[in-house]
């Protein structure tokens, strides 16, 4: 997940081919028909996969299955961040499925206990990495959902406290240029406050999670920090509403990765974040343009799915852009008038039904043993939105 997702080629060692990284196969037979039954069956299979692969302690993912393919991950903190991010996404996807089976309720309970115990411990691995911001962001997503399904007032208060704590923790890692990044390896000088490269999409991811927590639980945000973050995203925005990969990339906005095709996944998240926080430039027309572009050019992202080398695709696209873009497509489109939701939901659902693996998971990039958890979490959240949007139109 660009949550954990991004890495730089100079930090990557690749010793295997794509075929060695593959896990399972996608559904055969071409596009799947989108019906209430097919959506429900797909969601159930995804939930079954996550239940079957949940760690005994309640989390998802591990540092195993390296396949001699190692993304830079200082021990042990980087893997705590990976697990927190993947677990937050998996838990959010299961909750959004609204599956009432007893085994699902049990899995949510185990994951909730792990979340309450482990998220307060999450910190950056060392001065070179701030992968923890992904864990805080997707932890907030999960906490917001746990709060909504909780009926005990005392426990709701505790989830609110934990959410506020996560916001305060991620605030510590705001970059000096405003917003958040995930690496701080480009300068010999390391600082208490990160001075690396805030990225447009990491910043958007954090802001959208904060907004959901604020809307759901009434937590308080540092408004000065939020304003700096919005300014930072806008500095990375180009006139066509592509977003450069990072703060430093704004100096070469027509580089491959910064052009519309390279920004296909980022633009969904960044447009949504700016719109939610009051940026009037992100109109319905902008959201529609990028939603249509995403569906028309989804092949640019899909072409790199499951390839083990980051940024090897056209326009420097990496495999881990894929399900991130799928999920934030829904975050962007949900901001449009309701009458437009169903058509987009049907188009996206058709893609997700076809992309589901035979074991019930979804994945786009071999990241230790976290990829199926985060890919399935993103996809379940997206499919749940599709299901609700389609049902609302009937």
N, C-alpha and C positions, 0 to 999 in steps of 0.2 A: 504494500500500500504506500502511495507517496507518503504515507505516514511513516514510515519506516522505510519507505519506499525508495527514496532516492539515493543514488550513490554516484560517485564520479569514477570514470573509467580507470583513472590511474590508481584507484584504490581497490580494483577488482581483479581477482585471479580466476581465470576460467580454464578448467582442465578437461571439460567434457562437452559433448555435443548435446543438442536439444533432446535427442531421443533418449539419452540417459537420464534426463531430468523429468521425463514425462511420468505422470501418475494417472493411470486410468485413461479412458477415452470419452469423448463427448458423445452426446446422443447422435445416433445415426439417422439418416433419412431426410436431411434438409430441414427447412423451416417447420416448426411445430405449430399446430393450430391453437390459437389462444381462446380457451373456453374457461368457464368457471371450474370445471372439473380438472382441466390440465393445469391451471394455476394452483389449485389446491393440492394436487398430486405432487407438483414440482416443489412447492413450499414444504410439504410434509417430508419429502425425500431429503431436502436440505437440512431440515431440523433433525431428522434421523441420523444423518451423517455427523452433525455436531454432537449429538448426545453420545454416539458411539465412540467419538474421538476426544471427549472431554477428559482432561487429566483428573486423577483421583482427588486432587485438592480443589478442583472447581475451575481451573483456568484452561486455556487451550494453547497448544504449540510448545515447541522445545527447541533446543540448540542442536538437535540431531539431524540426520539426513543431510549432511553437508555436501555430499556428492563431489567433494573436492572443489566446491564452488563457494567461495567465502566472501561475503559482503563484510566490509570493515565493521567490526563489532567489538570494541574494547570490553574485556571481561571484568566483572560479571554484569555490570550495569546495563550494557546495551541489550542484553537478552531479557533483562527485567522489563525494559521499555518495550521490546518486541512483543513479549508475552502480554503486557498490559494493553497494548494497542490491539493485538489480535483478539484478546479475550473480550475487550470492550465491544468490538465489532460483532463477534460471535454472539455474545449475550444480547446485544441490541437486536440482532437479526432474529434470534429465538423469541424474544419478547414480542417483536412486531408480528410474528407469525400468528399470534393469538391461538396457539395450539393448546387445548385444555387437557391433554392426556397427562396422567399422573407422573409418568417418567419425565415429561417436559417440565412440570412444576418442580420436580426434584432437582433437575439439572439447573434450573434458574436459581433455586435456593442455594445450591453449592457454589454457583458462580457469584451470587450476591455476597456470600460470606467471604469468598476470596477477594472480591473487589473491596469490601470494607476493610479487610486486614492488610492488603498489599498496596493499594494505591497511595495511602499516606506515606509509604516508604520510598516512593519513586523519586529518583533524582537523576541528574545527568551522569553518564558513565564516567567521564573525565572532562578535562577542559577542551577536548577536541570534538565532542559529540553532545548534541542535545536531542537525541532520539526520544527522550522522556516526554517532550512536548506532545508527541503523538499519543503516548499513553494517557496523558492528562486529558487531551481532547476527546479521545474515544472512551475514556473512563467517564467523562462528563456525559457523553451520549447515553451510556448504560445507566448511570445514576439517575438521569432524568426519567428514564423509562421505569426504573425500579420505584422511584418516587410515585409515579402515576398509578402503578398497580398496587401500591401499599395502602392498606386500610387502617393500620394502627397509627394514630396521631404521633405517638412517641417515636415510632420508627421513621415516619415521614420527616420529623424534625431532625433525626440523625442523618438521613440521606441529604437533607438540605445543608447540614453542617459539613458533611463530607464534600459536597459539591463546592461550597465556598472555599474549603481548604484546597481543593484542586485548582480553583481559579487563582487563589493566592500563590500557589506553588508555580503555576505556569507563568504568572506575572514576573516571577524572579528571573525568568530566562528570556525576557524580551530583549531583542537585539538593540544595540546602541543606535541603529538606524531605523528602529521602529519595526514591530512585527516579530516574527519568529522564523528561525531556520532550524536545520538539523545537524549541521557540521560547522566547526570552527577550526579549520585546519590550514588556512591559507595565510597565516601570519605567524611569525616566530614569537610574537608577543601574545600571551593569553591573559585574559582579564576576568574579573569576577562576573561582570555582566558581559554576555557573549558579544563578540565583535567580529563575528564571522559573516555569513551571507544570509540575511532573511530572504525567504522565498515567498513568492506571491501566494502559492497554493497552501503552504504550511500556515501562513498567517490567516488565510481564508478559512482553513479547517478549524483552527482554534477559535476564531471569532464566531463562526456558526455554532460551534458547540457551546460557547459561552452564552450566545443568544438563546439557545434552546433551554439551557439551565436557568437563565434569568426569567424567561417566559413561563417556564414550568414551576419553578420553585421560588422565584423572587430573590435570587442571590444578587449581590451587589457587584458591579463591575467598576474597575478603575477607568473612569471616563477619559482622563488624559491619555492613558495608555491606549485605549480604544481609538481615540482620535489619531494618535501617532501611527497606529497600525493601518488605519484607513488611508492616511496620507501615503504610507509606504506602498500599499497596493496600488493606489492611483499613480504613483511615480512609475510603477512597473506596467501600467496600462498603456496600450498604444491606441491610436485613433480608431482602429477597427475592433477594439475590445478583445484583441489578443492580449495576453499577459506574459511578460518575459519570465523566464524560469526563476530568476533571482534578482536581487537588488543590483548586483554588479552587471548583469546582462542588459540592463536598461540602456547601457552605453552602446550596445550593438543590437538594436531591436529587430533587425531584419536577418539576424542569424537564423539558421534552419530551425532550431528548437523554439525560437521566439515568434515564428510566423504562425498564421492561423492554424495550419495542420498540426504544428508542434504544440500549440496551445489548446488543442481540442478538448482535453480533459480539464486543464486548469481553468479555462474560461467559464466552465459551468460553476465551479466553486467560487471563483473570484467575483463573477457577476452576481451570484446569489448573496455573497457576503456584503458587497457594496450596497446592493438593493436593500437588504435587511437593515443595514445601518444608515439608511437615508440618503444614499447617493442618487440624486435625481437623474444623472446621466444614464443610468441603467434602466431604460424604459422597457415596456412590454415588447416593443419592436426589437430591442437588443436581445432580450431573452428568447424571443421567437427565432430570430436569425441564427443564434447559436444552437438552439435546440434542433432546428432543421439541419444545420450544418453537421451537428453531431451524428444524427441519424444517417445523413447522406454519406458521411466520410468515416463512419465507424470502422470501415475496413482498414484505414490507416492505423488505428489502434490495434485492431484484431490481428493484423499482419505480424505483429511482434509478440503476441501472446505466447508464453512458454519458452521463448528464446532466453538462454541463460546470460547473454551479454547485455548489460544495461545500455540503453541509448544506441543500439545498433540499427534500429529501423530508420526508414526515411523520416526526415525532419527530427532526427535524434530521439525518436519515441522509444520508450522502454516498456517492457512487458507490464510492469507494475503500474503503468498509467491506466490500464484498462478498466478494472472494476471500480477503481477510484472514480474514474470519469462516469461510469454507469450510475453509481450512487448519486454523485453530485449533479448529474443530469436531472434526477428527480427533485433534488433540493432547489434547482433553478426553476424547473417547470411548475412546481407547486406554487410559485409566486405569481403565475399567470391566472387570469380569470378561470373559474372552475369549468366553464363549458369547453375549455381547450384541453383539459386534463386527459380525458378518455382516449382521444386519438393518439396522443403521445404515449400513454400507458400501454395501449395495444401494440404499438410499434416496438417499444422497449421490451415488453414481455415476450414478444416473438423472438427477439434476440437472446434473451436470457434462457428461455426454454430450450433453444437450440444449443446454447453453450454449456448447459449443465452436463457434468460428467456422469458416467454410468454408476458411479458410487454415490451420487447425490450431491457432490460438492461442486464448487466453482473455483477455479484458480487461474492465475495469469502469469506467475513468475515463481521459480523455485527458490524460496527464501527459507533456508533451513527447514523447519517443520511448522512454519507459521502461515504459509501461503494458502492452504486450503481453509484454514479457520477464518482468515481475514477476507478471502474472496467469497466464501459462503456467507459470511456476515453481511458484507456489502450487498450481495445479491438478494438475500432474504429481505433486507430492508427495502430494496428497490422493488422486488416483486410484491411485497405487502402493499406498497404504495400503489403499484399498478392495479392490483386486485381491488383496492378500495376505490380508486378513481373510476375503474370500469363499472363496478357495482353501483356507484353513485349516479352513473349516467343511464342506468337501466330503469 
